[in-house]
Amino acid sequence: MTKILVVDDDKMQCTLIKRILQKEGHIVYAATSGNEGLQIADSKKIDLVFTDIVMPEMDGIELIRKLLATNEDLPVVVISGDDLGKTYFPNAHRLGAKACLEKPVNKSDILELIEQLVFAVKR
């Protein structure tokens, strides 16, 4: 089973992604802030992270920096639904994000990314 962390200050979006992933048999941890996400990542062996970009306190860019500083091989996928967030997609890639998705997220896109970023690496 894959351990996935979802970080999004939009609780509905976080819950939606969590449910999609749980129905596929993954272990999912949800956080509504970057700080909470870091705490979970520090205490669990996470295989993949989905994170929003625009969040209060700690944005997704800072979260990527901190996550990859301690685990440079951790696959991170950035999600955003607003124009401001999407302008950060190139920066997210430069920092090490493996993919970027626009909200609303599509179930097939999420599952395809998991296959590419987690299962393909484990084979």
C-alpha positions in Angstrom: 0.0 0.0 0.0 1.2 3.5 -0.8 1.3 6.2 1.9 0.2 9.5 0.5 0.1 12.9 2.1 -2.5 15.4 0.8 -1.9 19.1 1.9 -4.6 21.6 1.0 -6.1 24.4 3.1 -9.4 23.8 1.2 -10.9 21.1 3.4 -13.4 20.0 0.7 -10.6 19.5 -1.8 -8.5 17.7 0.7 -11.3 15.3 1.5 -12.1 14.7 -2.1 -8.6 13.7 -3.0 -8.3 11.6 0.2 -11.5 9.7 -0.6 -10.4 9.0 -4.2 -7.1 7.6 -2.9 -8.6 5.6 -0.1 -11.0 3.9 -2.5 -8.0 2.7 -4.4 -6.5 1.2 -1.3 -3.9 3.8 -0.4 -3.2 5.0 3.1 -3.9 8.7 3.1 -2.9 11.4 5.5 -4.6 14.8 5.1 -3.3 18.2 6.3 -4.9 21.6 6.0 -1.6 23.5 6.4 2.0 23.2 5.4 3.1 23.0 9.0 0.7 20.2 9.7 1.9 18.4 6.5 5.5 18.7 7.6 4.7 17.2 11.0 2.9 14.2 9.3 5.8 13.8 6.8 8.3 13.8 9.7 6.4 11.1 11.6 5.3 8.8 8.8 7.1 7.2 5.9 5.4 9.0 3.0 5.6 7.7 -0.6 4.0 10.7 -2.3 2.8 14.2 -1.6 0.0 16.2 -3.2 0.1 19.8 -2.1 -1.7 23.0 -2.9 0.4 26.1 -3.7 -1.6 29.0 -2.3 -2.0 28.4 1.4 -1.7 30.7 4.5 1.2 30.4 6.9 3.4 28.2 4.6 2.7 28.1 0.9 3.3 25.0 -1.3 6.6 26.3 -2.6 8.1 26.5 0.9 6.6 23.1 1.8 8.3 21.6 -1.3 11.6 23.1 -0.2 11.3 21.7 3.3 10.1 18.3 2.3 12.8 17.7 -0.3 15.5 19.1 2.0 15.0 16.0 4.2 14.0 13.5 1.4 15.1 14.6 -2.0 13.6 11.5 -3.7 10.1 12.1 -2.4 7.7 12.6 -5.3 5.7 15.8 -4.9 2.7 16.8 -7.0 1.5 20.4 -6.9 -2.1 21.3 -7.3 -3.8 24.7 -7.8 -7.0 26.1 -9.0 -6.4 29.8 -9.2 -4.3 31.8 -11.6 -1.9 32.9 -9.0 -1.1 29.4 -8.0 -0.6 28.3 -11.6 2.0 31.0 -12.0 4.1 29.1 -9.5 4.1 25.8 -11.4 7.5 26.5 -13.1 9.1 27.3 -9.8 7.6 24.2 -8.3 9.2 22.1 -11.1 12.6 23.8 -10.6 12.4 23.0 -6.9 11.8 19.3 -7.6 8.0 18.9 -8.0 7.4 16.0 -10.3 4.1 17.2 -11.7 1.5 19.9 -11.5 -2.3 19.5 -11.7 -5.0 22.1 -12.1 -8.1 22.0 -9.8 -10.6 20.5 -10.0 -8.5 17.4 -10.0 -9.4 14.5 -12.2 -9.4 11.0 -10.7 -7.7 9.4 -13.7 -4.9 12.0 -13.6 -4.3 11.4 -10.0 -4.2 7.6 -10.4 -2.0 7.9 -13.5 0.5 10.0 -11.6 0.6 7.5 -8.7 1.4 4.8 -11.2 4.2 6.9 -12.8 5.7 8.3 -9.7 5.4 5.5 -7.2 4.7 2.1 -8.7 7.0 2.6 -11.7 9.9 3.4 -9.4 9.2 0.4 -7.1 9.4 -2.1 -10.1 
